[in-house]
Amino acid sequence: MTDLFSPVVLQFGGSLLAILVLAWLTGKLGLGARPTLDSDEAVRLAAGQAEDGYEPVAIARDRHGIAALAQDARGGIMVLRPHGGHIAARILRAGATARILQDGDDIMLDVDCGERRFGTVVLAIEDANTWADAINRLSDADHA
């Protein structure tokens, strides 16, 4: 019975209890939660935080809330996606491309911002063809 209260067992039990309390507290505070882009307001907020003063006039959200496109009044297009506990965003420039992917009845938009470190973003959005055309025109506009 004295082994039950040995310093090693007490230290292990105390450490385990501390870990459980911290895990519970993290969950209660919402820390570590993956951000979503599940509303137009969430997209507007994230776009404005990513680029000061960016005000979308058109928004396309992935149906699962994991990515979005936002277009401003000047025709600039921003792609947004979660990255860890934050939203990563890039304004698309020349070199950005978009292509349509079809998976059965689902039409997806594959956006490559032309920046290897950002990667590609696949969105299940309505009007994918219109957005693909707008993104692909960005390179044409820079060469005009």
C-alpha positions as CSV (number, residue, x, y, z in Angstrom):
1,M,0.0,0.0,0.0
2,T,2.9,2.3,0.6
3,D,3.9,2.0,-3.1
4,L,0.7,3.6,-4.1
5,F,1.8,6.9,-2.5
6,S,5.4,6.7,-3.6
7,P,6.9,9.9,-5.1
8,V,7.0,8.5,-8.6
9,V,3.4,7.4,-8.6
10,L,2.3,10.8,-7.1
11,Q,4.3,12.6,-9.7
12,F,2.8,10.5,-12.5
13,G,-0.7,11.0,-11.2
14,G,-0.2,14.7,-10.8
15,S,1.2,15.1,-14.3
16,L,-1.7,13.1,-15.8
17,L,-4.2,15.2,-13.9
18,A,-2.5,18.4,-15.1
19,I,-2.6,17.2,-18.8
20,L,-6.3,16.4,-18.5
21,V,-7.1,19.8,-17.0
22,L,-5.2,21.6,-19.7
23,A,-6.9,19.5,-22.5
24,W,-10.3,20.3,-21.0
25,L,-9.5,24.0,-20.7
26,T,-8.2,24.2,-24.3
27,G,-11.5,22.7,-25.5
28,K,-13.6,25.1,-23.4
29,L,-11.7,28.1,-24.7
30,G,-11.9,26.9,-28.3
31,L,-8.2,26.9,-28.8
32,G,-6.8,24.7,-31.5
33,A,-10.1,24.6,-33.3
34,R,-9.8,24.6,-37.1
35,P,-11.3,27.8,-38.5
36,T,-14.0,27.6,-41.0
37,L,-15.3,29.8,-43.8
38,D,-18.9,28.7,-43.4
39,S,-20.5,32.1,-43.9
40,D,-20.1,35.2,-46.1
41,E,-19.4,37.2,-42.9
42,A,-16.6,34.8,-41.9
43,V,-15.0,35.2,-45.4
44,R,-15.3,39.0,-45.3
45,L,-13.7,39.1,-41.9
46,A,-10.9,36.8,-42.9
47,A,-10.2,38.7,-46.1
48,G,-10.1,42.0,-44.3
49,Q,-7.7,40.6,-41.7
50,A,-5.5,39.1,-44.4
51,E,-5.3,42.3,-46.5
52,D,-6.2,45.5,-44.8
53,G,-9.1,47.2,-46.5
54,Y,-10.0,44.2,-48.7
55,E,-13.7,44.4,-49.2
56,P,-15.3,41.5,-51.2
57,V,-18.2,42.3,-53.5
58,A,-18.5,38.6,-54.6
59,I,-17.9,35.5,-52.5
60,A,-17.8,31.8,-53.4
61,R,-17.6,29.5,-50.4
62,D,-16.8,25.8,-50.5
63,R,-19.9,23.9,-49.6
64,H,-17.9,22.3,-46.7
65,G,-16.7,25.7,-45.4
66,I,-13.0,24.8,-45.9
67,A,-12.0,27.4,-48.5
68,A,-13.4,30.4,-50.3
69,L,-12.8,32.9,-53.0
70,A,-13.5,36.6,-52.6
71,Q,-13.5,39.2,-55.4
72,D,-13.2,43.0,-54.7
73,A,-14.7,45.9,-56.7
74,R,-11.5,46.2,-58.8
75,G,-11.7,42.6,-59.9
76,G,-8.9,41.2,-57.6
77,I,-9.5,37.7,-56.4
78,M,-8.4,36.3,-53.1
79,V,-8.3,32.6,-52.2
80,L,-8.6,31.7,-48.6
81,R,-8.1,28.4,-46.8
82,P,-7.4,27.2,-43.2
83,H,-3.8,26.8,-42.2
84,G,-3.5,25.4,-38.7
85,G,-5.5,27.6,-36.4
86,H,-5.6,30.5,-38.8
87,I,-6.9,31.4,-42.3
88,A,-4.2,31.7,-45.0
89,A,-5.0,34.0,-47.9
90,R,-3.4,35.1,-51.2
91,I,-4.5,37.6,-53.7
92,L,-4.2,35.9,-57.1
93,R,-1.8,37.4,-59.6
94,A,-0.5,36.5,-63.1
95,G,0.5,32.9,-63.0
96,A,-2.6,31.8,-61.1
97,T,-4.6,29.2,-62.8
98,A,-7.9,27.5,-62.3
99,R,-9.3,24.3,-63.8
100,I,-12.5,22.4,-63.4
101,L,-12.4,18.9,-61.9
102,Q,-15.4,16.6,-62.2
103,D,-15.9,13.8,-59.7
104,G,-19.1,12.1,-60.7
105,D,-21.9,14.7,-60.4
106,D,-19.6,17.0,-58.3
107,I,-17.9,19.9,-60.1
108,M,-14.9,21.2,-58.3
109,L,-12.6,24.2,-58.9
110,D,-8.9,23.6,-58.5
111,V,-7.1,26.9,-57.9
112,D,-3.3,27.2,-58.1
113,C,-2.2,30.6,-57.0
114,G,1.2,30.1,-58.6
115,E,3.0,30.1,-55.3
116,R,4.3,26.6,-54.5
117,R,4.4,27.1,-50.7
118,F,0.7,28.0,-50.6
119,G,-0.3,25.0,-52.7
120,T,-3.5,24.4,-54.6
121,V,-7.0,24.8,-53.2
122,V,-9.9,22.6,-54.3
123,L,-13.3,24.1,-53.8
124,A,-16.8,22.6,-54.3
125,I,-18.6,25.8,-55.3
126,E,-21.5,26.8,-57.4
127,D,-20.6,28.7,-60.6
128,A,-17.2,27.1,-60.8
129,N,-16.9,27.8,-64.5
130,T,-17.4,31.5,-64.0
131,W,-14.8,31.7,-61.2
132,A,-12.3,29.6,-63.3
133,D,-12.7,32.0,-66.2
134,A,-12.2,35.1,-63.9
135,I,-9.1,33.6,-62.4
136,N,-7.6,32.5,-65.7
137,R,-8.2,36.0,-67.1
138,L,-6.0,37.5,-64.4
139,S,-2.9,36.4,-66.4
140,D,-4.4,37.7,-69.6
141,A,-5.1,41.1,-68.0
142,D,-1.4,41.4,-66.8
143,H,-0.2,40.8,-70.3
144,A,-2.6,43.2,-72.1
